[in-house]
Amino acid sequence: MTSTPPPDEHALHAYVDGRLEPAQRAAVAAWLQAHPAQAACVAGWKRDAEALRAAHAGLEPEMATLALTPAAIRRGLQQRRRTLVAMAASCVLALGLGTGLGWQLRESRLAIQRVPMADAVAAYRLFADVDAHPGVALEVQRRTELEPWLRTHFGNAGVVPDLRAQGYVLRGGQLLSTPEGAAAMLVYSDADGARIGLYLRPRSGPMPTGERRDGRLLAQYWAEGETAFALVGPATQTRMRTIAPLLRSQG
């Protein structure tokens, strides 16, 4: 089997900045789909770039011009290259899980550890965010395939919730492996195509119940027994706030 060559540094920068031709962008997206850890890193660079653009948008014209001078751009590129090298060294290549039921998600042990369920947000961006990765297909499409696997790894917590009454239909799931053990991202969408993701994995320590914003996303997290959960989706999805308490009450 011929493996797809990894994109070089220039291609990754161009992908983050939206400067690739459609065919090139599709090739990079396909490679990132097969390498979730690197994809999570690239998603972080994209957030940084969006934050930088948002910051510049609020500057006075002369200040924005100063921030975007060639010297400033060169400094930014040099910093991004240093970040790329550091993150590439910390990312572990993703491998197949079992008989092909997903990819291993071995995120870097950097700042991502300092926020609750950061791996859930990374998994959402990779497998559920259609704007970031429109070509990514979920490995498992049917509830009948998902639930036996979830039951095996999570016992009574391994249930695929029925959220049709809340306006969301199951689209499928991605089975993963993390440093804590087996994990899964269950993806749902509403009638408008907006997606939310329910992520579960073994609890690695004390898990408070709470929520946090990560860019345009909202993550609500909690634990039941030895299983940690996170419901992730666009912060504009107000209905999502009612779903997490419902799921907790069913646990």
N, C-alpha and C positions, 0 to 999 in steps of 0.2 A: 504494500500500500504506500502511495506517495504522500508524504506529509507536506503540508503547506508551510513554506518558509516563513519564519517570523518577520514581521515588519520591522524596518530599521527605525532609528531614532527620528529621522526626518518624517517618516510616514506617520509615526505616532503623534508627533507634534501637529502635523497637518490634519490628522483625524480629529484631534481635540479642537483645533481651530476651525474645522469645517471647510478646509481648503482642498479636499480630495475630490477627484472625479467620482461619479456614482459607482463605477466598476471597482475603482481602488478602495472606496469607502466600504463597499460590500465585502471585499476581500479581507480588509482589516477587521471588520465586524465579525466575519466568520472565524478569523483566528482568535479574536477575543472571546467569542462564544466557547471555543474549545479550551480556553485558558482563563478560567474565572478569576484567579488571583490577580493576574495582570490586568484583567478587565476592571476589577475593583479599584486598582491603582489608577488606571486611566480615567475612571469615573471621578476620582478625587481631583485629578488635574483639571478635568472639565469644570468641576465646581469652582476650583480656584480661578480659572479663566473667566467664568461667568461673574464671580464676585469682583474680579478686577475690572471687568467692563462696567459692572454696576457702579463701582466706586468712581470710575472716570466719568460716568454719565452725570454724576452730581457735582462735578468740578466746574469752576468758572472756565471759560474758553482758554484763557492764557495758561491756566494751571493744567488743563487737559492736554494742551499742546506740549507743555514741558514734560508731562508724564509719558508722552508718546514720541519723544525725540529719539533719533537713532541710538544715542548713547543709552537712554533709558531702556529702549527695546533690547539692546545688546545685553545689558545687565540682567534684564528679565529672562532672556534666553539662556544666559549662562547659569542663572539660578535654577531654571527649569531643567537644564541638563544635569546639574548636580543632583537635583531631586530625582530625576529619572534614574541615575546611576544608583542612588541610595535605595530607591524603591525596588528597582529591578533586582538588587542583591537580596532584598528581604522577601520578595515574592517567590513562592514555590510553584513549580509547574503543576497544573491540574492533571489528574489521572482519572481513568474510568473507574466507576464504582460498580462492583459486582459484575453483572453481565451487560453492562452498558446503561444501567438505570441512573444516569446522571454523572456529574463531575465532582471531583474533590475540590472543596473550597477551603484552601489553606491560606487565609489572609495573613498579611504581615503583622508581626507583633510590635507595632510602633504606636503612634498616638491613637490608633483605632481601639486600643485596649482601654482607653480612659473614658470612653462613653459607653453607656449600656446598649447592648445588642447592635453594635455597629456593623456586625456581619450580616444582620438582617437587612439593614438599609443597603449594603453592598449587593446582597443577593437580589433585592427588589430592583435595583438599578440595572442589574444584568439580565434578569429573566422576566421582569414584569413591566419595565419602563419602555413602552413602545416608541416613545419619542427618541430615546437614546439608542435603542437596539431594535429597530423595527423588524429585522429579519430573524430574530431569535425564536426558535420553536421550542416549546416545552417538551420534555422527554416523555412524560406520562400524561395521557389525555383523559383517562377514564377513572372514575371513583373506584370501580371494582379492582383496578390495578393498584391504586394508591393506598387504600385502607389496609389491605393485608400487610403491606410493607411497613406502614406506620404502626400497626398493632404489634408487629414483631419487634420493632425498635423502641416504641414508646408505651406499650401496654394500653391501659385504658385511656391514656391521653392521646393516643394515636387515632383520632377521629377526624374525618373530613366534614367540617360543618356545612350544613345546608343553609345558605344565606339568601335563598330566593325571596323569602318574606321581607328581607331588608333591601331587595332590589339588585342583588348580585348573584351571578351565575358562575359556577365553577368552570374555568377554562382549562385546567390541568395543573400539573405540579412538576417540580424539579427535585429529584432526590440528590442529596449532597453528602459530603463528608467534611467535617470540620475537626480542628484539634480536640474539641470536646467529644466528638463522636458523630454518629449519623445525624443528618439534618434534612429538612424539607422546606420548600417554599411552595405554598398552595396559592394559585393565582385566580382571582375572581374579577369579573367585569360587570358594569351596569349597562343599561340600555344605550347609553351614549358612548360606550367603549372605554370609560375611565376604569382603571384597574387598581385593585388593592391586593396585597399579598399577606398571607398568614404564614409566619416562619416559626418553626419549632426545632429545638435541639436540646441536648442534655444541659442541665444547669451546671455551670462551672463554679458556682459559689453563691453567696447570698444575693438574691435578686429582688430588688424593691419593685413595687408597682408604680409606674409613672409613665411619662411621655416626654418627648423632646422633638424639636424641629431640627432638620438637617437640610438646609437649603429650602427647596419648595416642598419637601416631604415631611410628613409627620409620622413618628414611630411611637406606638403605645405598647408597653411591655409589662409582663407579669410572669409569675411562675406558678406551676401546679406540681407539687411533689418535686420530682427530680427533673422536670421538663420546663425549659424556659420558652416563652412565647413572645412574639412581637407581631403586631398588626401594622403594616406600613402602607402608605399611599399618599397621594397629593393632599396637602393640608387644606385645600379647598373642598375636599370631600367631607362635608359636615356630617353626613350620615355615618361616616366611619367612626365617629366618636361614640355612637350608641352601640356599635357592634362589639367593641372590646369589652365593655361591662357585661354584655350578654354572653360572650364566650366565657368570661371568668365565672359567671354564675352557673354555667353549665358544667364547669370542671369538677 
